[in-house]
Amino acid sequence: MSAAVQQVQSRANPLLKELRQLSRDNAAYRKQGRVWLEGEHLLDAALLAGLRLRVLVLGELDPVGVEPWMACAERVVRVPDALWREFSALDSPAGVGAVLDMPEPGQLQPNAPTVILDRVQDAGNVGSILRSAAAFGFSQVLAMQGSAALWSPKVLRAAMGAHFALRLQEGLQVADLQVLGVPLLVTSSHQGRWLHQQTLPWPCAWVFGHEGRGVGAALLEQAQQQVRIAQPSGQESLNVAAAAAICLHASTIDALGAGSGTEDHGL
């Protein structure tokens, strides 16, 4: 049975204060243990992952297909459209969103196909890399200390639901990666072997580094393979999210080619 819809009219309401914090403060989720999802796509992704909504927030008009969200919500509130603009991070507020308890990160999986973010700081880049990781069969993303907050509002929007298909850990140190049992691969714009000429191991852990300084020395020393992406036009480098998509796709192609089917590789 769906929860009864409660009307929220005052901007002083405690829920709206919480939404303003979650939508504007990149670190608020760490303090509150909750995240704010805005828009139908993110809500559908959460439900597909079997997650329950703590609070479903609706605008003045219900979107088409609202029933599944209401059925999975502990609480449903309706907020006037004029107040939505105070906590929406979108140019045009979606009129539907939800507060979700943070999923448990779980234990680091030593042999999982992994993406390591080494101080990648742009939220759009991080979200895009999460999307590529989920699309190409990588199940674990590990963010080193100094990377953009994985559950920040901008990363959530850029990842478009990929969070719920991945195991995520953040704030890690190099020593935390010692338990990984898969080879580390790193990219460089000026050294290493050409990616398209390599046979890539599967599973593996791809390391993508800071937008300006690249992968740090400590992780470079641990890498089993260092590759670069051919750029016939002579550009100096690729955006890290674009480079990640190319590398992760290359791993998927090699993995599919090496086995008899996708089930052998978890793709």
C-alpha positions as CSV (number, residue, x, y, z in Angstrom):
1,M,0.0,0.0,0.0
2,S,1.3,3.5,-0.9
3,A,1.9,6.0,1.8
4,A,-0.5,8.9,2.2
5,V,0.6,12.1,0.5
6,Q,1.5,14.9,3.0
7,Q,1.3,18.5,1.9
8,V,4.4,20.7,2.7
9,Q,3.7,24.4,2.3
10,S,6.3,26.2,4.4
11,R,10.0,26.8,3.4
12,A,10.8,26.4,7.1
13,N,9.8,22.8,7.0
14,P,12.6,20.5,8.3
15,L,12.4,18.3,5.2
16,L,13.0,21.3,2.9
17,K,16.0,22.4,5.0
18,E,17.4,18.9,4.5
19,L,16.8,18.9,0.8
20,R,18.5,22.3,0.4
21,Q,21.6,20.9,2.2
22,L,21.7,17.6,0.2
23,S,21.2,19.4,-3.2
24,R,23.8,22.2,-2.6
25,D,26.5,20.7,-0.3
26,N,28.7,18.1,-1.9
27,A,29.6,16.6,1.5
28,A,26.2,16.7,3.1
29,Y,25.5,13.1,2.3
30,R,28.5,12.0,4.5
31,K,27.0,13.8,7.5
32,Q,23.4,12.7,6.9
33,G,23.8,9.3,5.5
34,R,21.3,10.1,2.7
35,V,21.3,11.4,-0.8
36,W,18.9,13.4,-2.9
37,L,17.8,12.0,-6.3
38,E,16.1,14.3,-8.6
39,G,14.4,13.2,-11.8
40,E,12.6,10.1,-13.1
41,H,15.7,8.4,-14.5
42,L,17.5,8.3,-11.1
43,L,14.4,7.1,-9.3
44,D,13.9,4.3,-11.8
45,A,17.5,3.3,-11.4
46,A,17.2,3.1,-7.6
47,L,14.0,1.0,-7.8
48,L,15.6,-1.3,-10.4
49,A,18.4,-1.9,-7.8
50,G,15.8,-2.9,-5.2
51,L,16.3,0.2,-3.0
52,R,13.6,1.7,-1.0
53,L,12.9,5.5,-1.0
54,R,12.9,7.2,2.4
55,V,10.9,10.1,1.1
56,L,9.3,10.6,-2.3
57,V,8.9,14.3,-3.1
58,L,6.3,15.4,-5.7
59,G,5.5,18.7,-7.3
60,E,2.0,20.0,-7.9
61,L,1.4,17.6,-10.8
62,D,2.2,13.9,-10.6
63,P,4.4,12.6,-13.5
64,V,3.2,9.6,-15.6
65,G,4.1,6.3,-13.9
66,V,4.3,7.7,-10.3
67,E,2.7,4.6,-8.8
68,P,5.9,2.4,-8.5
69,W,7.8,5.1,-6.7
70,M,4.9,5.7,-4.3
71,A,4.7,2.0,-3.6
72,C,8.4,1.9,-2.6
73,A,8.4,5.1,-0.5
74,E,8.2,5.2,3.3
75,R,6.8,8.7,3.1
76,V,5.3,10.8,0.3
77,V,5.2,14.6,0.3
78,R,3.9,17.2,-2.1
79,V,5.7,20.5,-2.4
80,P,4.5,23.6,-4.3
81,D,6.5,24.2,-7.5
82,A,7.6,27.6,-6.2
83,L,9.4,25.9,-3.3
84,W,11.0,23.3,-5.6
85,R,13.3,26.0,-7.0
86,E,14.9,26.4,-3.5
87,F,16.3,22.9,-3.5
88,S,16.4,21.8,-7.1
89,A,19.8,21.8,-8.8
90,L,18.2,21.7,-12.3
91,D,17.5,24.7,-14.5
92,S,13.9,23.3,-14.9
93,P,13.0,21.5,-11.7
94,A,11.9,17.9,-12.4
95,G,9.0,17.9,-10.1
96,V,9.8,14.5,-8.7
97,G,12.7,13.3,-6.5
98,A,13.5,11.2,-3.5
99,V,15.6,11.1,-0.4
100,L,17.5,7.7,-0.3
101,D,19.5,6.1,2.5
102,M,23.1,5.7,1.4
103,P,23.7,2.1,0.2
104,E,26.3,0.2,2.2
105,P,29.7,0.3,0.4
106,G,30.5,-3.3,1.2
107,Q,33.9,-4.8,1.3
108,L,36.6,-4.1,-1.3
109,Q,36.5,-7.1,-3.8
110,P,40.0,-8.2,-4.6
111,N,39.2,-9.8,-8.0
112,A,36.5,-7.6,-9.3
113,P,36.9,-5.6,-12.5
114,T,37.8,-2.3,-11.0
115,V,38.1,1.4,-11.8
116,I,40.4,3.5,-9.6
117,L,40.0,7.3,-9.5
118,D,43.3,8.9,-8.5
119,R,42.3,12.5,-7.5
120,V,39.9,13.0,-10.4
121,Q,38.3,16.2,-9.3
122,D,35.7,17.3,-11.8
123,A,32.3,16.0,-10.9
124,G,31.2,15.7,-14.5
125,N,34.2,13.6,-15.3
126,V,33.7,11.3,-12.3
127,G,30.0,10.8,-13.2
128,S,30.8,10.0,-16.8
129,I,33.5,7.5,-15.7
130,L,31.0,5.8,-13.5
131,R,28.6,5.5,-16.4
132,S,31.3,3.9,-18.6
133,A,32.3,1.6,-15.8
134,A,28.8,0.2,-15.4
135,A,28.3,0.0,-19.2
136,F,31.4,-2.0,-19.8
137,G,31.3,-4.6,-17.1
138,F,33.3,-3.0,-14.3
139,S,31.6,-3.6,-11.0
140,Q,33.8,-1.7,-8.5
141,V,34.9,1.9,-8.4
142,L,37.5,3.0,-5.8
143,A,38.1,6.7,-5.4
144,M,41.4,7.8,-3.8
145,Q,41.5,10.6,-1.3
146,G,41.3,13.9,-3.2
147,S,38.8,12.7,-5.8
148,A,35.4,14.4,-6.2
149,A,32.8,13.2,-3.8
150,L,31.2,10.1,-5.4
151,W,27.7,10.8,-4.1
152,S,27.6,14.6,-4.6
153,P,24.7,16.0,-6.5
154,K,26.6,16.7,-9.7
155,V,28.2,13.3,-9.8
156,L,24.8,11.7,-9.3
157,R,23.3,13.6,-12.2
158,A,26.3,12.9,-14.5
159,A,26.3,9.2,-13.7
160,M,22.6,8.8,-14.6
161,G,21.9,5.9,-12.2
162,A,25.3,4.1,-12.6
163,H,25.8,4.4,-8.9
164,F,23.3,1.6,-8.2
165,A,25.0,-0.9,-10.5
166,L,28.4,-0.4,-8.8
167,R,30.2,-1.0,-5.5
168,L,31.7,2.3,-4.5
169,Q,34.3,3.2,-2.0
170,E,36.0,6.6,-1.5
171,G,38.6,8.4,0.5
172,L,41.1,5.5,0.0
173,Q,44.9,5.6,0.4
174,V,47.3,3.7,-1.8
175,A,47.9,1.2,1.0
176,D,44.2,0.2,0.8
177,L,44.7,-1.1,-2.7
178,Q,47.2,-3.8,-1.6
179,V,44.4,-6.3,-1.3
180,L,43.6,-6.1,-5.0
181,G,44.5,-9.3,-6.8
182,V,44.1,-7.9,-10.4
183,P,46.7,-6.2,-12.5
184,L,46.7,-2.4,-12.5
185,L,46.7,-0.6,-15.8
186,V,47.4,3.1,-16.2
187,T,47.1,5.6,-19.0
188,S,49.5,8.4,-20.1
189,S,49.4,11.0,-22.8
190,H,53.1,10.7,-23.6
191,Q,54.5,7.3,-22.7
192,G,53.5,3.6,-22.6
193,R,52.5,1.2,-25.3
194,W,49.7,1.9,-27.8
195,L,46.4,0.7,-26.3
196,H,45.1,-0.7,-29.6
197,Q,48.2,-2.9,-29.9
198,Q,47.8,-4.5,-26.5
199,T,46.1,-7.7,-25.2
200,L,44.5,-6.5,-22.0
201,P,44.0,-8.7,-18.9
202,W,40.6,-9.5,-17.5
203,P,39.7,-8.8,-14.9
204,C,41.9,-5.8,-14.2
205,A,41.9,-2.4,-12.5
206,W,42.2,0.7,-14.6
207,V,43.6,3.8,-12.9
208,F,42.6,7.2,-14.1
209,G,44.4,10.2,-12.7
210,H,44.1,13.9,-12.0
211,E,42.9,16.0,-14.9
212,G,46.2,18.0,-15.0
213,R,48.8,15.9,-13.3
214,G,47.7,12.4,-14.2
215,V,48.2,9.3,-12.2
216,G,50.4,9.7,-9.1
217,A,53.9,8.2,-8.8
218,A,52.8,5.7,-6.1
219,L,50.3,4.1,-8.4
220,L,52.5,4.3,-11.5
221,E,55.0,2.2,-9.7
222,Q,52.5,-0.5,-9.0
223,A,51.1,-0.6,-12.6
224,Q,51.6,-3.8,-14.6
225,Q,50.8,-2.1,-17.8
226,Q,51.1,1.5,-19.0
227,V,49.3,2.5,-22.2
228,R,48.5,5.5,-24.3
229,I,45.7,6.2,-26.7
230,A,46.6,6.9,-30.4
231,Q,45.5,10.4,-31.4
232,P,46.3,10.8,-35.1
233,S,45.3,14.5,-35.2
234,G,48.1,15.3,-32.8
235,Q,46.1,16.6,-29.8
236,E,48.1,16.8,-26.6
237,S,45.7,14.8,-24.5
238,L,42.1,13.6,-24.1
239,N,39.7,14.5,-21.4
240,V,40.0,11.9,-18.6
241,A,36.4,10.8,-19.0
242,A,36.8,10.3,-22.7
243,A,40.1,8.4,-22.2
244,A,38.4,6.2,-19.6
245,A,35.5,5.3,-21.9
246,I,38.0,4.2,-24.6
247,C,40.1,2.1,-22.2
248,L,37.2,0.4,-20.5
249,H,35.6,-0.4,-23.8
250,A,38.9,-1.8,-25.1
251,S,39.0,-4.1,-22.0
252,T,35.4,-5.3,-22.7
253,I,36.2,-6.1,-26.3
254,D,39.3,-8.1,-25.3
255,A,37.4,-9.9,-22.6
256,L,34.6,-10.9,-25.0
257,G,37.1,-12.0,-27.7
258,A,39.1,-14.1,-25.3
259,G,36.1,-16.2,-24.1
260,S,33.2,-18.1,-25.4
261,G,30.5,-15.8,-24.1
262,T,29.7,-12.9,-21.9
263,E,28.8,-15.1,-18.9
264,D,32.4,-16.2,-18.6
265,H,33.5,-12.6,-17.8
266,G,30.6,-11.2,-15.9
267,L,29.8,-8.7,-18.7
